[in-house]
Amino acid sequence: MIDNLYFISDYIKTDTGFECMARLNDSHPVYKGHFPGMPVMPGVCIMEIVKTCVSEFLSIHLSYSMIQECKFLMPVLPDKDRVLKIHVDLSPQNQDSFVSYKINCQIFSADLKVKLKAMLSPKNDTL
């Protein structure tokens, strides 16, 4: 997690995965460089939020092993989109010696902001 950039809460289990909320810290220093005068949440930070949500929900450290599709449909503006609703559908996929998770994620504020289809696998901390 990028220190104090976002806070995740309100996990609700669904039939196919979960929903949660990410509250953005609109005064975080990352916005001073991305972009000056027009702060936008960096795409890599949005992807980090999703990975963190799934990792926390499953209580396992995960990392991206494949990104099938990532569409940033509208910018996430921290001063306007302070709270993001994150909807994740999870599908466990058996690998040789571990389970990966296929995810289908949608991120909303007032409207749809991001669509992400990816595979998350257990993080290898030995590298």
C-alpha positions as CSV (number, residue, x, y, z in Angstrom):
1,M,0.0,0.0,0.0
2,I,1.2,3.5,-0.8
3,D,1.3,5.1,2.6
4,N,-1.9,7.1,3.3
5,L,-2.9,7.4,-0.4
6,Y,-6.1,5.3,0.2
7,F,-8.0,3.5,2.9
8,I,-10.1,0.4,2.1
9,S,-13.2,-0.5,4.1
10,D,-16.7,-1.8,4.0
11,Y,-16.1,-5.2,2.5
12,I,-19.4,-7.0,1.5
13,K,-19.3,-10.5,0.2
14,T,-21.3,-11.2,-2.9
15,D,-22.3,-14.4,-4.7
16,T,-19.4,-14.0,-7.1
17,G,-16.8,-12.1,-5.0
18,F,-17.0,-8.9,-3.0
19,E,-17.5,-5.1,-3.0
20,C,-15.7,-2.6,-0.9
21,M,-15.0,1.1,-0.7
22,A,-11.6,2.9,-1.2
23,R,-11.4,6.4,0.3
24,L,-8.8,8.5,-1.4
25,N,-6.6,11.0,0.5
26,D,-6.9,14.0,-1.9
27,S,-4.0,15.8,-0.2
28,H,-1.4,13.0,-0.8
29,P,1.9,14.2,-2.3
30,V,1.5,11.9,-5.4
31,Y,-0.9,14.4,-6.9
32,K,1.7,17.2,-6.9
33,G,3.5,15.4,-9.8
34,H,0.5,13.7,-11.4
35,F,-0.4,16.2,-12.8
36,P,0.4,19.7,-11.5
37,G,-2.7,21.9,-11.6
38,M,-4.9,18.9,-12.6
39,P,-4.4,16.1,-10.1
40,V,-5.4,12.6,-11.4
41,M,-5.0,9.3,-9.6
42,P,-2.2,7.4,-11.4
43,G,-3.3,4.2,-13.2
44,V,-0.7,2.2,-11.4
45,C,-2.1,3.3,-8.1
46,I,-5.6,2.3,-9.1
47,M,-4.2,-1.2,-10.0
48,E,-2.5,-1.3,-6.6
49,I,-5.8,-0.5,-4.8
50,V,-7.5,-3.5,-6.6
51,K,-4.6,-5.8,-5.7
52,T,-4.7,-4.7,-2.1
53,C,-8.5,-5.1,-1.9
54,V,-8.3,-8.7,-3.2
55,S,-5.3,-9.6,-1.0
56,E,-7.1,-8.3,2.1
57,F,-10.3,-10.0,1.2
58,L,-8.6,-13.4,0.7
59,S,-6.0,-12.8,3.5
60,I,-3.2,-13.7,1.2
61,H,-0.4,-11.6,-0.4
62,L,-1.0,-11.5,-4.2
63,S,0.6,-10.0,-7.2
64,Y,-0.5,-9.6,-10.8
65,S,0.6,-12.5,-13.0
66,M,-1.5,-11.4,-16.1
67,I,-3.5,-8.4,-17.1
68,Q,-6.0,-9.4,-19.7
69,E,-7.8,-6.0,-20.0
70,C,-7.4,-2.7,-18.3
71,K,-9.6,0.2,-19.4
72,F,-9.4,3.6,-17.8
73,L,-12.8,4.9,-19.0
74,M,-12.7,8.2,-17.0
75,P,-10.0,9.8,-14.9
76,V,-10.2,9.4,-11.1
77,L,-10.0,12.9,-9.8
78,P,-9.2,12.8,-6.1
79,D,-11.0,16.1,-5.2
80,K,-14.2,14.8,-6.8
81,D,-14.0,11.0,-6.6
82,R,-12.9,10.8,-3.0
83,V,-14.8,7.5,-2.5
84,L,-14.5,4.7,-5.0
85,K,-16.9,1.7,-5.0
86,I,-15.0,-1.4,-6.1
87,H,-16.8,-4.5,-7.4
88,V,-14.7,-7.7,-7.8
89,D,-15.8,-11.0,-9.2
90,L,-13.4,-13.8,-8.2
91,S,-12.8,-17.1,-9.9
92,P,-10.1,-19.4,-8.3
93,Q,-7.9,-21.1,-10.9
94,N,-5.9,-24.2,-10.0
95,Q,-2.2,-24.0,-11.1
96,D,0.5,-26.6,-10.6
97,S,1.1,-26.1,-6.9
98,F,-1.0,-23.0,-6.0
99,V,-4.3,-21.3,-6.7
100,S,-4.5,-18.1,-8.7
101,Y,-7.5,-15.8,-8.9
102,K,-9.0,-14.6,-12.1
103,I,-10.7,-11.2,-11.4
104,N,-13.2,-9.1,-13.2
105,C,-13.3,-5.7,-11.5
106,Q,-15.2,-2.5,-12.0
107,I,-14.5,0.7,-10.2
108,F,-17.2,3.4,-9.8
109,S,-17.5,6.8,-8.3
110,A,-20.6,8.6,-9.7
111,D,-20.1,6.6,-12.9
112,L,-17.9,3.8,-14.2
113,K,-14.2,4.7,-14.1
114,V,-12.2,1.5,-14.6
115,K,-12.7,-2.0,-15.9
116,L,-10.0,-4.6,-15.2
117,K,-9.7,-8.3,-16.0
118,A,-6.6,-9.9,-14.6
119,M,-5.0,-12.9,-12.9
120,L,-3.6,-12.5,-9.4
121,S,-1.2,-15.2,-8.0
122,P,0.4,-15.7,-4.6
123,K,3.2,-13.3,-4.1
124,N,6.7,-14.9,-4.0
125,D,8.6,-13.0,-1.3
126,T,11.8,-15.0,-1.9
127,L,12.8,-13.1,-5.1
